[in-house]
């Protein structure tokens, strides 16, 4: 007995119709080379940001109720159903 699927088991993608320039993951190669000197001298770790993060983690009242309510309002205002 041979079973034949009634649906296609392969997916065809027409790569010629993909607009890579409008893709959010598409880097801007023309400008990217200008960032290399800045990246070479930028510190890998910013001590003040690490200290602030550690202070936030240590604070049992972070995030505050006001911050939670504000984020909740933003989420509710921009809620979209993806169903």
Secondary structure, DSSP 8 states (H G I E B T S, - for coil): -----SS-SS----GGG--GGG-TT---HHHHTTTHHHHHHS-S--HHHHHHHHHHHH-TT-S-HHHHHHHHHHHHHT-----
